[in-house]
Amino acid sequence: MDADWLPFHPAPVKPTYQPPAGAVDAHCHVFGPGDQFPFAPQRKYTPCDASKDQLWALRDHLGFSRNVIVQATCHGADNRALVDALEHSEGRARGVATVTADITSDELAKLHAAGVRGVRFNFVKRLVDALPFDSLGTIAEKIKPLGWHIVIYFESQELPELYDFFTSLPTTVVVDHMGRPDVSKPVDGEEFNLFVKLMQENPNFWSKVSCPERLSLTGPSTYDDVVPFARRIVENFPDRVLWGTDWPHPNMKSHMPDDGELVNMIPRIAVTEELQRKLLVDNPMRLYWPEEWQAAGNNTGEK
Ligand SMILES: O=C(O)c1cc(C(=O)O)oc(=O)c1
């Protein structure tokens, strides 16, 4: 692991906020273990191991029922650690993979059988060698028949340039971490308004209201400065938001968040029980477990 790597919190508090039954942690990762699932040669960081069993223990401790595991860039397009976790989740985890443009329909079918429902593309320059413009179009066409969605990770200052490209994507698109707003800027200022416009004018766009620990400038005691940004998204787009811990919090340099305290923030960003239920249960179930959601008598609605 890198010399300056901060490992995840060893003993998060038991949250005082109790999530609704069936809550989904819709953004988390597994790392390795490296001796079983080696990290990618082209990775930009070498993390600590963070295994599936440690993830399940955290899920139970926090009062959650399910996980959506997102392929971390340190594993590149080698999805073996992700697939292994999904296959040992007893149906309680779905995945978002990273694939290359030459992926075959057989390989996609295998990922689907394991529980993958989306592909992730990274536009954060410190995490990748090249931005995935060319491959994204090809891959989008390949995944469309499977009903998968695209997850994109980018930083707010890049959005003006990427806007037209993103809005041309043909599937449901999920944005990681609210498009990483600069929370020192006004919540109703030009920069965040552009992200709100993206969500407003493109009903196929969803947002994760995650990662206060990455975005906050005021720091870990309350992450107060992130709350108005997350609330604005939750209240304007209650049916298109997801929440996740981001465990094991790759590349945190300033501090390591307590995952229990992150859960305690949820009622501050989704302030009614109805908003909390949509954020933590209805929305992730519709997107990741639609058959089960429908079989239980719910409407799958617009994805
Ligand atoms: O900001 C990050 O460093 C980061 C990295 C990764 C990854 O390496 O996959 O995923 C995240 O959600 C966030």
The ligand as an SDF file (V2000), in Angstrom:
LIG
                    3D

 13 13  0  0  0  0  0  0  0  0999 V2000
  -11.8960   10.5030   -5.5060 O   0  0  0  0  0  0  0  0  0  0  0  0
  -11.3100    9.3960   -5.5790 C   0  0  0  0  0  0  0  0  0  0  0  0
  -10.0840    9.2820   -5.4340 O   0  0  0  0  0  0  0  0  0  0  0  0
  -12.1000    8.1910   -5.8740 C   0  0  0  0  0  0  0  0  0  0  0  0
  -11.4490    7.1080   -6.4760 C   0  0  0  0  0  0  0  0  0  0  0  0
  -12.2020    6.0290   -6.8530 C   0  0  0  0  0  0  0  0  0  0  0  0
  -11.5980    4.9060   -7.5610 C   0  0  0  0  0  0  0  0  0  0  0  0
  -10.3720    4.8210   -7.5770 O   0  0  0  0  0  0  0  0  0  0  0  0
  -12.3540    4.1180   -8.1330 O   0  0  0  0  0  0  0  0  0  0  0  0
  -13.5260    5.9810   -6.6280 O   0  0  0  0  0  0  0  0  0  0  0  0
  -14.1990    7.0060   -5.9990 C   0  0  0  0  0  0  0  0  0  0  0  0
  -15.4420    6.8960   -5.8480 O   0  0  0  0  0  0  0  0  0  0  0  0
  -13.4630    8.1370   -5.6270 C   0  0  0  0  0  0  0  0  0  0  0  0
  1  2  2  0
  2  3  1  0
  2  4  1  0
  4  5  1  0
  4 13  2  0
  5  6  2  0
  6  7  1  0
  6 10  1  0
  7  8  2  0
  7  9  1  0
 10 11  1  0
 11 12  2  0
 11 13  1  0
M  END
$$$$
